[in-house]
């Protein structure tokens, strides 16, 4: 059975653990244009120091876990930019190294530890950069999706993060592929779905979605991210009941992404006051996703540490 590194396991058992917020939000606020297909992964090559500073801002805000800038970093996506396999692998590993550097700086600056690094692996649809991670159903088999995910996960695991974040998964078939792909890597993982209401983005019920992780030894937490805050309440209850594992939740601000216009729409509804209820219901890894910045994490951390 694969187990977490001792310090991360101890933190998870004690819970709740504070995750960071939306890395892209922090980078955008710092003036970086993330409008291309690589999104924040572009800065791994072009401005790695900016990535370190963004992670550092979340650690300083109270986050105990930084999620790396590798969500949209894939061999296929880099290849479209003329970046070869070896350089792409180095950039994937760099995403973990940059988060580690931010943790070192935070600790040196007086932030209490331990601080952890989660290596992000987004869904196949993130590589397509057309919004299909909010739909799923790509027309690929589970085996084909496993072949897509495994090489990137091997590189990320070799960089020695504390945990792999298999995140924003829209479809149970892709979750099955990811669970196959992490077998034997020696690094624990969490699995989090993107949902709408009581279903995955591909339309499957949450009971079915969470059940696929119940017997996966590699998965140390299961839950949801990149969803509306109001959808988290029921998801936590279902995840606790079905999967029997610690629950991870990190919703968006409440705004929604218009993939065609490439803009965020709607009104922010993320409130730090919600998180106490999530923790009481069984959530043990809690943070924010898109459009949730360090200021919101300050409030979230204060709620959880009362």
C-alpha positions as CSV (number, residue, x, y, z in Angstrom):
1,X,0.0,0.0,0.0
2,X,1.3,3.5,-0.9
3,X,1.3,5.9,2.0
4,X,1.9,9.6,2.3
5,X,5.2,11.0,3.5
6,X,5.0,10.9,7.3
7,X,4.7,14.6,7.8
8,X,1.9,15.0,5.3
9,X,0.2,11.9,6.7
10,X,0.3,13.4,10.2
11,X,-1.1,16.7,9.0
12,X,-3.9,15.0,7.1
13,X,-4.8,12.9,10.1
14,X,-4.9,15.9,12.4
15,X,-6.7,18.0,9.8
16,X,-7.9,20.2,8.5
17,X,-5.1,21.2,6.2
18,X,-5.2,24.6,4.4
19,X,-4.7,24.5,0.6
20,X,-3.8,27.5,-1.5
21,X,-6.0,29.4,-3.9
22,X,-6.0,29.9,-7.6
23,X,-2.4,30.3,-8.8
24,X,-3.5,31.8,-12.0
25,X,-5.4,34.5,-10.1
26,X,-2.2,35.5,-8.3
27,X,-0.1,35.5,-11.4
28,X,-2.8,37.5,-13.3
29,X,-2.9,40.0,-10.4
30,X,0.9,40.4,-10.8
31,X,0.4,41.5,-14.4
32,X,1.1,38.2,-16.3
33,X,-0.8,37.4,-19.4
34,X,-2.0,33.8,-19.1
35,X,-4.3,33.9,-22.1
36,X,-2.4,31.3,-24.2
37,X,-3.0,27.5,-24.3
38,X,-0.3,26.8,-21.8
39,X,-1.8,29.1,-19.2
40,X,0.4,29.4,-16.0
41,X,2.7,26.6,-17.3
42,X,4.1,29.0,-19.8
43,X,5.9,30.8,-16.9
44,X,7.8,27.7,-16.0
45,X,10.1,28.6,-18.9
46,X,9.6,32.3,-19.2
47,X,9.5,33.6,-15.6
48,X,10.0,30.9,-13.0
49,X,10.6,33.5,-10.3
50,X,7.0,34.8,-10.8
51,X,5.8,31.3,-10.0
52,X,7.8,31.2,-6.8
53,X,6.5,34.6,-5.7
54,X,2.9,33.5,-6.4
55,X,3.3,30.3,-4.3
56,X,5.0,32.3,-1.6
57,X,2.0,34.7,-1.4
58,X,-0.3,31.8,-0.6
59,X,2.1,30.3,2.0
60,X,2.3,33.7,3.7
61,X,-1.5,33.9,3.6
62,X,-1.8,30.7,5.7
63,X,-1.8,27.9,3.1
64,X,0.0,24.7,4.1
65,X,0.0,23.3,0.6
66,X,1.1,24.8,-2.7
67,X,-0.4,23.2,-5.8
68,X,2.1,23.4,-8.7
69,X,1.8,25.3,-12.0
70,X,1.7,22.0,-13.9
71,X,-2.1,21.8,-14.4
72,X,-1.9,22.6,-18.1
73,X,1.7,21.4,-18.5
74,X,1.8,18.3,-20.8
75,X,4.2,16.8,-23.3
76,X,1.6,17.4,-26.1
77,X,1.0,21.0,-25.1
78,X,4.7,21.8,-24.9
79,X,5.3,20.1,-28.2
80,X,2.8,22.5,-29.9
81,X,5.1,25.3,-28.7
82,X,8.2,23.6,-30.2
83,X,9.4,22.3,-26.8
84,X,10.9,18.8,-27.0
85,X,10.3,15.9,-24.7
86,X,13.4,16.3,-22.5
87,X,12.9,20.0,-22.0
88,X,9.2,19.4,-21.3
89,X,10.1,16.9,-18.7
90,X,12.5,19.3,-17.1
91,X,9.8,22.0,-17.0
92,X,7.3,19.6,-15.3
93,X,10.0,18.8,-12.7
94,X,10.7,22.5,-12.3
95,X,7.1,23.1,-11.2
96,X,7.7,21.0,-8.1
97,X,11.1,22.6,-7.5
98,X,9.6,26.1,-7.7
99,X,7.0,25.3,-5.1
100,X,9.7,23.8,-2.9
101,X,11.7,27.0,-3.2
102,X,8.7,29.1,-2.2
103,X,8.3,26.8,0.9
104,X,11.9,27.4,1.8
105,X,11.6,31.1,1.5
106,X,8.4,31.1,3.5
107,X,10.0,29.1,6.3
108,X,13.0,31.4,6.3
109,X,10.6,34.3,6.6
110,X,9.0,32.9,9.7
111,X,6.0,31.0,8.3
112,X,5.3,28.1,10.5
113,X,5.6,24.7,8.9
114,X,5.5,22.0,7.8
115,X,4.7,23.2,4.3
116,X,3.8,20.8,1.5
117,X,3.8,20.6,-2.3
118,X,1.1,19.0,-4.4
119,X,2.0,18.3,-8.0
120,X,-1.0,19.3,-10.2
121,X,-2.1,17.0,-13.0
122,X,-5.1,18.4,-14.9
123,X,-7.5,16.5,-17.1
124,X,-7.0,15.7,-20.8
125,X,-9.4,18.6,-21.6
126,X,-7.0,21.1,-20.0
127,X,-4.4,20.2,-22.7
128,X,-7.0,20.9,-25.4
129,X,-7.4,24.4,-23.9
130,X,-11.0,24.6,-25.3
131,X,-13.0,24.3,-22.1
132,X,-13.6,20.6,-22.5
133,X,-12.4,20.0,-19.0
134,X,-15.8,21.3,-18.0
135,X,-17.5,18.8,-20.2
136,X,-15.5,15.6,-20.3
137,X,-16.5,12.8,-22.8
138,X,-13.6,13.3,-25.1
139,X,-14.3,10.2,-27.2
140,X,-11.2,8.5,-25.8
141,X,-11.1,5.1,-24.1
142,X,-9.9,4.6,-20.5
143,X,-6.8,3.0,-21.9
144,X,-6.1,5.9,-24.2
145,X,-6.5,8.4,-21.3
146,X,-4.2,6.3,-19.2
147,X,-1.5,6.4,-21.9
148,X,-1.9,10.2,-22.0
149,X,-1.6,10.7,-18.3
150,X,1.1,8.2,-17.2
151,X,4.2,9.8,-18.7
152,X,3.5,13.2,-17.1
153,X,2.7,11.6,-13.8
154,X,5.9,9.6,-13.8
155,X,7.9,12.8,-14.2
156,X,6.0,14.6,-11.5
157,X,6.3,11.8,-9.1
158,X,10.0,11.5,-9.7
159,X,10.3,15.2,-8.7
160,X,9.2,14.1,-5.2
161,X,6.2,16.1,-4.3
162,X,4.3,15.3,-1.1
163,X,1.2,14.3,-3.1
164,X,-0.1,14.3,-6.6
165,X,-3.2,16.5,-7.2
166,X,-5.4,14.7,-9.8
167,X,-7.7,17.7,-10.2
168,X,-10.6,19.2,-12.1
169,X,-11.6,15.7,-13.4
170,X,-14.9,16.0,-15.3
171,X,-15.6,12.4,-16.0
172,X,-15.6,9.0,-14.2
173,X,-13.9,7.3,-17.1
174,X,-11.0,9.8,-16.8
175,X,-10.8,9.2,-13.1
176,X,-10.5,5.5,-13.7
177,X,-7.6,6.2,-16.2
178,X,-5.9,8.4,-13.7
179,X,-6.2,5.8,-10.9
180,X,-4.5,3.3,-13.3
181,X,-1.8,5.8,-14.2
182,X,-0.7,6.4,-10.6
183,X,-0.3,2.8,-9.7
184,X,3.2,1.9,-8.7
185,X,4.5,5.5,-8.7
186,X,5.2,5.5,-5.0
187,X,3.5,8.9,-4.5
188,X,0.1,9.3,-2.8
189,X,-2.6,11.3,-4.7
190,X,-5.8,13.0,-4.2
191,X,-8.6,12.8,-6.7
192,X,-10.9,15.8,-7.2
193,X,-13.8,16.2,-9.6
194,X,-15.2,19.3,-11.2
195,X,-18.9,19.2,-10.7
196,X,-22.1,21.0,-11.3
197,X,-24.9,20.5,-8.8
198,X,-24.9,16.8,-7.8
199,X,-23.1,15.4,-10.8
200,X,-19.8,15.4,-12.5
201,X,-19.4,17.8,-15.5
202,X,-19.9,14.7,-17.7
203,X,-23.2,14.1,-16.0
204,X,-22.4,11.1,-13.7
205,X,-23.9,11.0,-10.2
206,X,-21.4,11.7,-7.4
207,X,-22.0,8.4,-5.7
208,X,-20.6,6.7,-8.8
209,X,-17.7,9.2,-9.1
210,X,-16.4,8.8,-5.6
211,X,-16.9,5.1,-5.5
212,X,-14.1,4.5,-8.1
213,X,-11.6,5.8,-5.5
214,X,-12.8,3.9,-2.5
215,X,-10.5,0.9,-3.0
216,X,-7.5,2.8,-4.5
217,X,-4.7,2.6,-2.1
218,X,-2.8,5.4,-3.8
219,X,-5.7,7.8,-3.2
220,X,-5.5,9.5,0.2
221,X,-8.3,12.0,-0.3
222,X,-11.2,12.4,-2.7
223,X,-13.5,15.4,-3.4
224,X,-14.2,18.3,-5.6
225,X,-12.6,21.5,-7.0
226,X,-13.2,24.2,-9.6
227,X,-16.9,24.2,-8.8
228,X,-19.3,26.6,-7.3
229,X,-19.0,27.0,-3.5
230,X,-22.7,26.1,-3.0
231,X,-22.1,22.7,-4.7
232,X,-19.5,21.7,-2.1
233,X,-21.9,21.0,0.8
234,X,-23.6,17.9,-0.7
235,X,-20.4,16.7,-2.3
236,X,-18.6,16.5,1.0
237,X,-21.4,14.4,2.5
238,X,-21.4,12.0,-0.5
239,X,-17.7,11.7,-0.6
240,X,-17.4,10.8,3.1
241,X,-20.2,8.2,2.8
242,X,-19.1,6.6,-0.4
243,X,-15.3,6.8,-0.4
244,X,-14.5,6.5,3.3
245,X,-11.4,8.7,2.9
246,X,-10.5,12.2,3.9
247,X,-12.2,14.8,1.7
248,X,-10.6,17.5,-0.4
249,X,-12.5,20.6,-1.4
250,X,-11.4,23.8,-3.2
251,X,-14.1,25.6,-5.1
252,X,-13.9,28.6,-7.4
253,X,-14.9,32.1,-6.3
254,X,-18.4,31.4,-7.6
255,X,-17.8,33.1,-10.9
256,X,-17.8,30.9,-14.1
257,X,-15.5,30.7,-17.0
258,X,-16.8,31.5,-20.5
259,X,-14.4,29.3,-22.6
260,X,-15.6,31.0,-25.9
261,X,-15.0,34.5,-24.8
262,X,-12.2,33.5,-22.4
263,X,-13.5,35.7,-19.6
264,X,-14.9,35.1,-16.1
265,X,-18.5,36.0,-15.6
266,X,-20.9,36.3,-12.6
267,X,-20.5,37.3,-9.0
268,X,-18.0,36.0,-6.4
269,X,-19.7,33.8,-3.8
270,X,-16.7,32.3,-2.0
271,X,-17.0,33.1,1.7
272,X,-14.5,32.0,4.4
273,X,-17.5,31.4,6.7
274,X,-18.5,28.3,4.6
275,X,-15.4,26.3,5.4
276,X,-16.2,25.5,9.0
277,X,-19.3,23.6,7.8
278,X,-17.2,21.7,5.3
279,X,-14.7,20.7,7.9
280,X,-17.4,19.6,10.3
281,X,-18.9,17.4,7.6
282,X,-15.5,15.7,7.0
283,X,-13.4,17.8,4.7
284,X,-9.7,17.6,5.6
285,X,-8.0,19.5,2.8
286,X,-9.7,22.8,2.2
287,X,-8.8,25.8,-0.1
288,X,-9.8,27.7,-3.1
289,X,-9.5,27.3,-6.9
290,X,-10.0,29.8,-9.7
291,X,-10.3,33.5,-8.7
292,X,-9.6,32.8,-5.0
293,X,-6.6,34.8,-4.0
294,X,-4.4,35.1,-0.9
295,X,-6.8,37.4,0.9
296,X,-9.5,34.8,0.8
297,X,-7.0,32.2,2.1
298,X,-6.2,34.4,5.0
299,X,-9.8,34.3,6.0
300,X,-10.2,30.6,5.3
301,X,-7.2,29.7,7.4
302,X,-8.4,31.9,10.3
303,X,-11.8,30.0,10.3
304,X,-10.1,26.6,10.3
305,X,-7.7,27.4,13.1
306,X,-10.2,28.7,15.5
